[in-house]
Amino acid sequence: MPSRLVKGIWLGLVLTALSAVALACSTETEIVEVIKEVPVEVQVVKEVPVEKIVTQEVVKTVEVAGETVVVQKDVPVYVTVPKDRIVEVVKEVKEIVEVEKEVIKVVEVERAREEKVLKLRYKEAINHLNPFRSTSRPHGWAWNLMYSQLIFKDDIAGQWSPDLAERWEAAEDATSYTFYLRKGAKWHDGVEVTADDVVWTYNTALNPAINPRPQPLALIKGAQAVIDGTATTAEGIVKVDDYTVRFDQEFANALFYDKCCSLVIAPKHILGDVAEADFEAHPFHTSASIGSGPFMLDTAFVADVGWGVKANPDYFLGAPLLDRVTFEFIEPRDALFVAMQRGEIHGSTYPTLTSEMYQALIADPRFNVIGIQGSIMRSFMFHNEFEPAADFRVRQAFLHALDRRALIDAFWQGNGTPINTPFQNPAWCDCAEWDARYEYNPDKAKELLDAAGYDYDTVIHNKTYYVDRGDFFAAIQQMLAVVGIKMETVLQQGPAWVEDYYNKSDFELVFAGFGAPSDPSGWLDSQMSTAAQNGGRYGNEELEALIQAGKKGRTVAERAVPYRAIAEDFIDRMPFLPVFRQNEWWFKNNRWYQPVLDQAGAATSFATIEILPVFQGGAWNKYHPEQWDLKPIAQ
């Protein structure tokens, strides 16, 4: 039988062409059926192999993007065909005795999307994910991604924003706060979050055996009795209905949001029946953590190694844009820097780089360095009973003798803002004016020392736990010497310093990191109250009355009256001698979109690192993780 060539030029004509050839040939010839619809992405699949060919192999060639793929009869072929290409199937037959029907189907293939995996690094290793026991920064990251709170600190809006509670209200006299939960919010196992979970979480957090830091919750009525062990639940934690919880207060105050609303809500249906003795060792805290946040545990938590979370598709604010977030413990800064350069991580939860490393990241367009307004004041503090510095003019002279800007630039990578008061909220201090006082002026320092009758033979002994900052204290010693003040610094390990400062009150001068947040109630309680350890011995009855009045004010205006009185006393008497407020520097790969950090412009030097404001101490890494994203790699 003479050979015939049956060739389909266009897919839409294949059936017609093959039919015409069949009419002119032996009835033994089979027609090849081809589905002509070609989607955007296709596979060419041969479903039934040809089995009975006598003298000539059946071969098909497929033209794709200028290339010819030749496939033998018994080998399936998978070819992705662009939309604008035409698949041409050629079948040459010289002599056919019997051919079984061969069907070529063109089927759609969905191209796999590249998984979006944000890779972060920890410096501090942690060995659990217990939502009631925080020991380091990584815990905060775990909770922000996996758990929800009633409300959260919104640094962009400068206010409290909804989380599990879609709305809330305070009583007019500030004696109670009521939260209305979202209906339909679910735990990662599909169980709905209700008021029972909130009530159980707050009562459990009052148990010192489970939560070692329950004291901020003592604002709630009856909470102190639970902390003391004389009650099991606080009468001020009230379930109104399945989606409403009210917190009655021990006294009218405006502190409840800041002191009590950062507690993450835990699932009662899982942990509610766990005995106190078994609570800490429960597998929930390592391999079975379940929250209601945008991400859920993915890879098992491995102590001191790392862990990961995956997107929660049922998150009440919408499925996350990222697929997964991984955390790796990398302690050496050199290893961290190399990992950033290689793109193995996108950011670090605790920056600890050298000046050269920061400069390299600033110079590299792949990265940015952003400043977050700090709440830590690097400061000296004289013991209030140290006679040579009892005259406040000596303390003022001490600050005038220091070129603080030069010290910050030389020894703290330029990361800091000189301040003169721990009060940094304009509601209760004239911050800009007060922080402009005590400028570098050695001549003014000498005048003040002479006026105070200072004994220039005095040697002041400074104790600090900054054991790696010897050069910094040597420079300060030289600046003080110019005006006649002699200072020697004793470098101590942290535990020894804590013992001397807090427990023994055994010091003349200390240098440490003291709090300077927007709300001063916390550090006033811990550093200045007569009810606290008060290492500096500055507390007194008049100050104590003002501290308590500031806590009980129902509005910012009411609280401003006692706080301003304290602040005005401090700026003159200087119980603290601040060197600077340190900001937090964060560095990240620019592929990572984070709504708060991405507000900052590109830094070109240390001086141009933008310092972003925070609200109530801030928690930018809690800001809508479901909106975080990874941008495509630039081609």
C-alpha positions in Angstrom: 0.0 0.0 0.0 1.5 3.3 -1.0 2.4 5.6 1.9 0.2 8.5 2.8 1.0 11.5 4.9 -1.7 12.8 7.2 -0.7 16.1 8.6 -2.7 18.5 10.8 -1.5 22.1 10.3 -3.9 23.7 12.7 -5.5 22.0 15.7 -9.0 23.1 14.5 -8.5 21.3 11.2 -7.1 18.0 12.5 -10.4 16.0 12.6 -11.4 17.1 9.1 -8.0 16.3 7.5 -7.8 12.8 9.1 -11.4 12.0 8.1 -10.7 12.8 4.5 -7.6 10.6 4.4 -9.6 7.8 6.0 -12.1 7.8 3.1 -9.4 7.2 0.6 -7.7 4.4 2.6 -8.4 0.9 3.7 -11.1 0.5 6.2 -8.5 -0.9 8.6 -7.1 2.6 9.2 -8.1 4.2 12.5 -8.8 7.9 12.9 -6.7 9.8 15.4 -8.9 11.9 17.7 -7.5 15.2 19.0 -9.2 17.6 21.4 -8.5 20.9 19.9 -9.1 23.3 22.8 -5.8 24.6 24.1 -5.8 26.4 27.5 -3.1 28.8 28.7 -1.1 26.0 30.1 -1.5 22.4 28.9 -0.1 18.9 29.1 -0.1 16.6 26.1 -1.0 13.2 27.5 -1.2 9.9 25.5 -3.9 7.9 27.2 -3.9 4.6 25.1 -0.5 3.4 23.8 -0.3 2.0 20.2 0.3 -1.7 20.5 0.0 -3.3 16.9 2.3 -1.6 14.4 3.9 -3.8 11.7 6.3 -2.1 9.5 6.5 1.5 10.6 6.8 3.0 14.1 4.2 5.6 15.0 6.0 8.8 15.9 4.6 12.2 16.8 6.5 15.5 16.9 5.3 18.5 18.9 6.5 21.9 18.0 6.8 24.1 21.1 8.5 27.5 21.2 10.6 26.6 18.2 11.8 23.2 19.5 10.8 19.8 18.2 10.1 17.0 20.8 10.1 13.5 19.3 8.3 10.9 21.3 8.2 7.1 20.7 4.8 5.5 20.6 5.0 4.0 24.1 6.4 7.0 26.0 4.0 9.6 27.3 5.0 13.2 26.8 4.2 16.2 29.1 4.6 19.6 27.4 3.7 23.0 28.7 2.3 25.0 25.7 2.1 28.8 25.9 -1.2 30.4 24.9 0.2 31.9 21.7 1.8 28.6 20.4 0.1 26.0 18.2 0.6 22.3 18.8 1.1 20.4 15.6 0.7 16.6 15.6 2.3 14.8 12.6 1.6 11.1 11.9 3.3 9.3 9.1 2.0 5.9 8.1 3.7 3.7 5.4 1.9 0.4 6.0 -0.6 -0.4 8.7 -2.0 -3.8 9.4 -3.9 -3.0 12.6 -3.7 0.1 14.8 -5.7 0.6 17.9 -7.2 4.0 18.5 -4.8 6.5 19.9 -6.3 9.5 21.7 -4.2 12.6 22.4 -5.8 14.9 25.0 -4.8 18.4 25.8 -5.5 19.1 29.5 -4.9 22.1 31.8 -2.0 22.2 34.2 -1.9 24.6 37.1 1.6 26.1 37.5 2.8 25.7 41.1 3.0 29.1 42.9 6.3 29.8 44.7 5.7 29.4 48.4 6.2 32.5 50.4 8.3 31.7 53.4 9.5 34.6 55.7 12.7 33.6 57.5 13.5 35.3 60.8 16.3 34.8 63.3 16.5 34.8 67.1 19.5 35.6 69.2 18.0 34.3 72.5 17.1 30.6 72.5 13.9 29.6 74.1 12.7 26.1 75.3 8.9 26.5 75.3 5.9 28.4 73.8 3.9 28.7 77.1 1.6 31.6 76.6 1.7 32.4 80.4 5.4 32.4 80.9 7.6 35.0 79.0 11.3 34.9 79.4 12.6 36.6 76.3 11.7 38.5 73.1 11.1 35.3 71.0 8.1 34.5 73.1 6.5 37.8 72.1 7.0 36.9 68.4 5.5 33.4 69.0 2.4 34.9 70.6 1.9 37.7 68.1 1.7 35.3 65.2 -0.1 32.4 66.9 -2.4 34.0 69.5 -4.8 36.9 69.7 -5.4 39.5 72.4 -8.5 41.5 73.2 -7.0 44.6 71.6 -3.5 45.6 70.4 -1.3 48.6 70.4 -1.5 50.2 67.0 1.6 52.2 66.2 0.3 53.4 62.8 -3.0 54.8 64.1 -1.6 55.8 67.5 -4.4 54.1 69.4 -5.7 50.7 70.6 -7.2 48.7 67.7 -9.5 45.7 67.6 -8.2 42.1 67.8 -10.4 39.4 69.3 -12.6 42.2 70.6 -14.3 44.0 67.8 -15.3 46.9 70.1 -15.1 47.9 73.7 -16.1 50.6 76.1 -15.1 52.1 79.5 -17.6 53.1 82.1 -17.9 56.8 82.5 -16.3 56.7 85.9 -13.5 54.3 84.7 -14.4 51.6 87.2 -15.1 49.0 84.5 -14.2 48.0 81.0 -16.4 45.9 78.7 -15.2 44.0 75.6 -17.4 42.6 72.8 -15.8 39.6 71.1 -16.1 38.8 67.4 -18.6 36.0 66.6 -17.1 33.2 64.6 -13.4 33.7 65.6 -12.0 30.2 65.9 -9.1 28.3 67.5 -6.7 26.5 65.1 -8.6 23.3 65.8 -11.9 24.8 64.6 -13.5 25.4 68.0 -15.1 28.9 68.4 -13.4 31.4 70.8 -15.9 32.6 73.4 -16.1 34.6 76.6 -15.3 31.4 78.6 -11.8 31.4 77.1 -11.2 35.0 78.1 -12.5 34.6 81.6 -10.5 31.4 82.1 -7.3 33.0 80.7 -7.4 36.0 82.9 -8.1 34.0 86.1 -5.3 31.5 85.2 -2.9 34.4 84.6 -3.4 35.5 88.2 -1.9 32.2 89.5 1.8 32.9 90.3 2.5 29.2 89.9 1.5 29.5 86.2 2.3 33.1 85.5 5.3 34.4 87.4 4.3 38.1 86.7 0.6 38.5 87.6 1.0 41.8 89.4 -0.1 44.2 86.6 -3.5 42.4 86.6 -4.1 43.5 90.2 -6.0 46.4 88.9 -8.9 44.0 88.4 -11.3 43.7 91.4 -10.5 40.7 93.5 -7.3 39.9 91.5 -5.0 40.4 94.4 -6.8 37.7 96.4 -6.2 35.2 93.6 -2.5 36.3 93.5 -2.3 35.8 97.2 -3.9 32.4 97.0 -7.0 33.2 99.1 -9.3 32.9 96.1 -9.4 30.9 92.8 -11.2 33.5 90.6 -11.4 37.3 90.6 -14.9 38.7 91.1 -14.1 41.5 88.7 -13.7 39.2 85.7 -17.3 38.9 84.6 -18.8 36.8 81.7 -21.8 38.9 80.6 -22.7 36.5 77.8 -20.9 34.1 75.4 -19.3 37.1 73.5 -19.1 39.8 76.2 -16.7 40.1 79.1 -16.5 42.9 81.7 -13.6 43.8 83.9 -14.5 45.6 87.1 -11.7 47.6 88.7 -10.3 47.9 92.2 -10.4 51.6 91.8 -11.1 54.0 89.0 -8.2 54.2 86.6 -7.1 54.7 83.0 -4.4 52.1 83.2 -6.3 49.0 82.4 -5.7 49.0 78.6 -2.0 49.3 79.0 -1.5 47.0 82.0 -3.9 44.2 81.2 -4.8 44.0 77.5 -1.5 42.6 76.2 -2.4 39.2 77.7 -2.8 36.5 74.9 -6.0 34.5 75.1 -5.5 30.7 75.5 -7.9 27.9 74.8 -9.9 26.7 77.9 -11.1 23.6 76.1 -7.5 22.3 75.9 -5.8 23.6 79.0 -8.8 24.2 81.3 -8.6 20.8 83.0 -4.8 20.5 83.2 -3.6 20.3 86.8 -1.3 23.1 88.1 1.5 20.6 88.7 1.3 19.3 85.1 0.8 22.7 83.4 4.3 23.7 82.6 5.3 20.3 81.2 2.1 19.9 79.0 2.9 19.2 75.3 0.7 22.2 74.4 3.7 24.4 75.1 6.0 22.7 72.7 4.5 20.4 70.0 0.7 21.1 70.2 0.3 24.9 70.7 -3.1 26.1 69.4 -4.1 29.8 69.2 -6.5 31.9 67.3 -4.0 34.1 65.5 -3.1 34.3 61.8 -0.5 31.6 61.9 -0.5 28.1 63.5 2.3 25.8 64.6 3.9 24.1 61.5 7.1 22.4 62.5 7.5 21.1 66.0 9.1 23.4 68.4 12.7 22.3 69.0 14.3 23.9 72.1 17.3 26.1 71.3 17.1 25.2 67.6 14.0 26.8 66.0 10.5 26.3 64.9 8.0 27.5 62.3 4.4 28.5 61.7 2.1 28.2 58.7 -0.8 30.3 57.5 -4.2 29.9 59.2 -6.7 30.0 56.3 -9.6 30.6 58.7 -8.1 33.6 60.5 -10.9 36.0 61.4 -9.2 39.0 59.7 -8.5 37.0 56.6 -6.0 34.4 55.4 -2.3 35.6 55.6 -0.4 36.5 52.5 2.6 34.5 53.7 2.5 30.8 53.6 5.0 30.2 56.4 7.3 31.9 58.9 10.3 30.2 60.2 12.5 31.1 63.2 16.1 30.0 63.5 18.4 30.6 66.5 21.6 32.2 65.3 23.7 33.7 68.1 27.0 34.8 66.5 26.6 38.2 64.8 29.1 37.2 62.0 26.9 34.2 61.2 23.8 36.4 61.3 25.4 38.9 58.9 26.4 36.3 56.5 22.9 34.8 56.5 21.5 38.2 55.7 23.9 38.7 52.8 23.0 35.3 51.4 19.3 35.9 51.7 18.9 32.9 54.1 17.0 35.2 56.5 14.9 38.3 55.9 15.3 39.9 59.3 16.4 39.5 63.0 14.3 39.8 66.1 17.1 41.4 68.1 19.7 43.5 66.3 23.3 43.0 67.6 25.5 44.1 64.7 28.8 46.0 64.6 28.9 49.5 63.1 30.6 48.1 60.0 27.8 45.6 59.5 25.1 48.2 59.9 26.9 50.4 57.4 27.2 47.6 54.9 23.5 46.9 55.1 22.7 50.6 54.7 24.9 50.8 51.6 23.2 47.7 50.1 19.9 48.4 48.2 18.6 45.0 49.2 18.3 46.1 52.9 17.2 48.9 55.1 17.9 49.8 58.7 14.9 51.3 60.6 14.8 52.9 64.0 12.0 52.3 66.5 11.5 54.9 69.2 13.0 53.3 72.3 11.6 53.2 75.9 15.0 52.6 77.6 17.0 55.4 79.1 20.7 54.8 79.5 21.3 56.7 82.7 23.4 57.3 85.8 21.7 57.4 89.2 23.2 58.6 92.4 22.3 57.0 95.6 20.0 59.5 97.3 22.0 59.2 100.5 25.4 59.8 98.9 26.4 63.0 100.5 28.8 64.5 97.9 26.0 64.5 95.3 23.2 65.5 97.6 23.2 69.1 96.3 21.2 69.0 93.0 23.7 71.5 91.5 26.4 68.7 91.6 24.0 66.5 89.5 23.4 69.2 87.0 27.1 69.9 86.7 27.6 66.2 86.0 25.5 66.4 82.9 26.9 69.7 81.7 30.3 68.1 81.8 29.3 65.3 79.3 29.4 65.7 75.5 26.5 63.2 75.2 26.2 63.5 71.4 29.9 62.7 71.0 29.5 59.8 73.3 26.5 58.4 71.5 28.3 58.7 68.1 31.5 57.2 69.2 30.4 54.4 71.4 26.7 53.6 70.6 26.8 53.7 66.8 25.0 57.1 66.8 21.9 55.3 68.1 20.4 57.5 70.7 18.8 60.8 71.6 20.0 62.9 74.5 17.3 63.4 77.1 17.1 64.8 80.6 14.0 63.2 82.0 12.4 59.8 81.9 9.1 61.5 81.3 8.7 61.3 77.5 5.0 61.9 77.1 4.0 65.5 76.1 0.9 65.1 78.2 2.9 65.5 81.4 6.2 67.1 80.4 7.5 69.9 78.2 9.7 67.3 76.6 11.5 69.3 73.9 12.3 72.2 76.2 13.4 70.0 79.1 15.6 67.8 76.9 17.4 70.9 75.6 18.6 71.7 79.1 22.0 70.7 80.5 23.8 71.1 77.2 27.5 70.3 77.0 29.2 73.2 78.8 32.2 72.5 81.0 32.5 76.1 82.1 28.9 76.0 83.4 29.7 72.7 85.1 32.6 74.2 87.1 30.4 77.2 88.1 27.8 74.9 89.5 30.3 72.7 91.4 31.9 75.8 93.0 28.6 77.2 94.0 27.7 73.8 95.6 31.0 73.7 97.5 31.9 70.4 95.9 34.9 68.5 97.4 37.1 67.9 94.4 39.0 65.2 96.3 36.0 63.0 96.2 36.3 59.8 94.1 32.9 58.6 92.9 32.6 54.9 92.4 30.3 53.9 89.6 28.9 50.4 89.3 27.5 49.0 86.0 26.7 45.7 84.2 27.8 47.0 80.8 31.0 45.0 81.0 31.8 45.4 77.3 31.6 49.2 77.4 34.9 50.0 79.1 35.9 52.6 76.5 32.6 54.4 76.9 33.2 54.8 80.7 36.9 55.8 80.1 35.7 58.6 77.8 33.2 59.8 80.5 35.9 59.7 83.1 38.1 62.0 81.0 35.2 64.4 80.4 34.4 64.6 84.1 38.1 65.1 84.9 38.1 68.3 82.8 35.7 69.9 85.4 37.3 68.3 88.4 35.0 65.3 89.0 36.9 62.1 89.7 35.0 58.9 88.8 36.1 55.2 88.7 33.9 52.5 87.2 33.5 49.0 88.5 32.3 46.5 85.8 30.0 43.8 87.3 28.2 40.8 86.0 24.4 41.2 86.0 23.6 39.2 89.1 26.2 41.0 91.2 24.9 44.4 90.1 21.3 43.5 90.8 22.3 42.4 94.3 24.2 45.6 95.0 21.5 47.9 93.5 18.2 46.3 94.4 18.8 44.1 97.4 21.7 45.9 99.3 21.4 49.4 98.0 25.2 49.3 98.1 26.5 51.9 95.7 27.4 55.5 95.2 26.6 55.8 91.5 25.2 53.3 89.0 24.8 53.3 85.2 22.0 51.2 83.8 19.1 51.0 81.5 16.0 52.5 83.2 12.5 52.8 81.7 11.4 55.8 79.9 8.1 54.7 78.2 5.2 57.0 77.3 3.4 55.9 80.5 5.5 56.3 83.6 3.4 54.2 86.0 5.5 51.1 85.7 9.0 52.5 86.4 7.7 54.8 89.1 6.3 51.8 90.8 9.5 49.8 90.4 12.1 52.5 91.0 10.6 55.3 93.0 7.7 54.0 95.1 8.2 53.4 98.8 6.4 50.0 98.2 9.2 48.9 95.8 12.8 47.9 96.5 13.8 51.4 95.5 17.5 50.9 95.2 18.2 54.6 94.9 16.3 55.5 98.1 14.6 58.4 96.4 11.0 57.6 97.5 9.1 59.6 100.1 5.5 60.0 101.3 4.8 63.1 99.1 6.2 61.3 96.0 4.2 58.2 96.8 0.9 60.1 97.0 1.6 61.6 93.6 2.5 58.2 92.1 -0.8 56.7 93.4 -2.8 59.7 92.2 -1.3 59.3 88.7 -2.5 55.6 88.6 -6.0 56.4 89.7 -6.7 59.2 87.3 -9.7 58.4 85.0 -8.5 60.4 82.1 -5.1 61.6 80.6 -5.9 65.1 81.9 -6.5 63.9 85.4 -3.3 61.8 85.4 -1.3 64.7 84.0 -1.6 66.8 87.1 0.3 64.5 89.5 2.7 63.3 86.8 3.6 66.8 85.8 4.3 67.6 89.5 6.7 64.6 89.7 8.3 65.5 86.3 9.0 69.1 87.3 10.6 68.0 90.5 12.8 65.5 88.6 14.0 68.0 86.0 15.5 70.2 88.7 16.7 67.7 91.3 17.8 65.1 88.7 17.5 61.8 90.6 18.3 60.3 87.2 21.3 61.6 85.1 20.3 60.4 81.6 22.9 60.1 78.9 20.4 59.2 76.2 17.3 57.3 75.2 18.3 54.4 73.0 16.2 53.6 70.0 15.9 50.1 68.6 17.5 49.5 65.3 15.8 46.9 63.1 17.3 45.7 59.8 15.5 43.7 57.2 15.6 42.6 53.6 13.5 44.9 51.5 11.6 41.9 50.1 9.8 41.6 53.4 6.8 43.9 53.5 5.9 44.8 57.1 3.3 47.6 57.3 4.9 49.5 60.2 8.6 49.2 59.2 7.8 49.9 55.5 6.7 53.4 56.5 10.4 54.4 57.0 12.4 55.8 54.2 15.6 54.3 53.0 18.5 55.1 55.3 21.7 56.3 53.7 23.8 56.7 56.9 23.4 56.4 60.6 22.2 60.0 60.7 19.4 59.3 58.3 18.0 56.2 60.0 14.3 57.1 60.4 13.0 56.7 63.9 9.4 55.5 63.8 7.1 56.5 66.7 5.4 54.0 68.9 2.1 54.0 70.8 2.0 53.1 74.5 5.3 51.2 74.3 4.5 49.9 70.9 4.4 46.4 69.5 4.9 46.8 65.8 5.5 43.1 65.3 1.9 42.5 66.4 0.6 44.8 63.7 -1.6 42.7 61.3 0.8 39.8 60.5 -1.8 38.6 58.0 -0.8 41.6 55.9 2.9 40.8 55.9 4.3 39.7 52.5 7.3 38.8 50.5 7.9 40.9 47.4 9.2 39.1 44.2 12.9 39.0 43.7 13.9 41.8 41.3 15.1 40.5 38.0 
